Structures are given as C-alpha cells and as structure tokens.
Amino acid sequence: MLDALSEVLQPYKELVGNAAAIVTVLQMFSGCFVCNDIRRKGSSSGFSPMPFIGGCALTVLFLQHALLMGDPAMIKANVVGFGISAVYATFFLLYTPRNGRADFWKQVAMSTALTAALLAYAQMENPAVVEDRFGLIVTILMLMLIAQPLFGLPEIMRKKSTEGLPFAMILSGTIVGFMWLLYGVILNNMFVILQNLAGVTLSAIQLALFAIYPSKDSKKKKN
C-alpha cells in the first residue's frame, strides 16, 4: 500500500519537498515568540535552553543524514535551520544570568561532544548501512528533544497550567512534521516516515495539554 501511495505521489515530490523546506524555515521563526517572552521578562530564568541548543545539534545531524540521502530539500532546510537555531541560542545566552551560564555551557559542551561523536561514526560506518543506522540514531534524538516538555508534565498537572510550554513552537512543529511525513511517504523512506509520525504524535499530545489547561498559572489568577 505504501509503495502504491508513493508511486501516486511521485509527480509531487519536488513540490512537497520544497514546501516542507519552506515551512521548516518558517517554523524556526516560531522561536521568536519564546525569545520575546524572555526579552519581556528580562531574563531566561524559567526557560530551558535545550530547544535552541538541541536545535543546533539536531540540524547538524539532520544535515548529515540529508547528505547521506542526497536530498536537496532536506539539505537546504537544515543549513538554514542551523543558522536560525544558533541565533536563538546566542540570544538565550545574552539573557542568561551569570550564575546560570555554567549550566548553559555545560549543555552546549554535551551537545557538541555528542554531535561530533555521531558525525565521526557516520564517516567510519559501512556505507551500505550507514544511512539507515544513522537515521535511526537521529530519529531517537529528535523524539527525545520533542518530548522534553513532557518531562515537566507532573508540574503542569500540579499547577493546572501550560505556562512555560512554547505553544507556537509546538504547533508549528506539528505542521512541519506532517509535511515531512508526507515527503517521507513520497520517498518511501521508512525512517523519515516513522520519525515524523512519532514527532507529530508527541506534538499532538502536547497540544492537547493546551486544550486541558490554561496558559497561565491558575494560582496566579486567584491572587
């Protein structure tokens, strides 16, 4: 069935690929909403730098995977994505109090070391299997980054508030995931399909939290 669907959609490969690349770049700008919240607060305290630091690392890894696949649309999207993520990470650092910068640089160091190790692995692995194996590793890391806000689910339930969750990034991420899912179907590439199907599912779960809980702390509203 997947093969048949892929064959039917083949004429639209370039169109869908370019559209997915464009919405990916647009999705990157959703981080502006988080940066604006940080600017208004005057500090990055209470915000996690991981979406930006992890975004830098993931775009580099996705770029490597795109190069292994030889896919121009994915290559372009991740080159631009890395540049935008780097700007966000720099902005975050500028608004990080001095006593919190050690933790920021610790996360940068860990992400850099992991990225370098995986890039080295991609160069040393058997060319016959590296695309699939590297794709699996990147998929797992991507899902961990997307699911990161869910680690705070107990706190969200306790406060009955989704304050702090980046709604714009989650919503746009859902749209981007769907576009790359469609592109994966056209490519008939199971890794692209599975990673985006799982990503869309995780994002949908987070969006459901906004329907259940308000974006402001209910305790603050009472005061």
C-alpha angles and dihedrals in degrees: 000000000000091000091052093048091048091052092050092051097044094100088060096050097107093042094050092042093053091044091051090050092050095049089046090057091045089049089056089063090061085082086073088077091057091045090051091052089051091048092050091048091046092225141060091227110132093025125099118231091205097092088060100035091042089046090059092049095045095049089054091050093044088050089055090049091048090052090051089051092043091227113156096195093055092044093055093045094052096044090056091039092057092052093051093045090051090054091051093048090051091049090050091052092051090057095043115108114242092248090057099047094085089064090047093053090044090058090045091052093048093048092047093049093049092047093049091049093051093046089052090049090052090056095048101041123100106275089224093065106019096094094057096039095045089046090054092051093048090048092055092049092048092052091049090053093047091047094048095098089056089065085074092054094113090055091046090052092046093051093034087223138111092205108142095031111117099236095179092051093047094047094046090044089057091053092047091048091053092051093051089045089058090046090050089054090053090049089044086224111152094199093055090045097048097042092052095040089054091043093052090048093052091046091050090054090053092047088053088060090062089056091051101040131035121245092243128067108264090215091057090051091057093053 
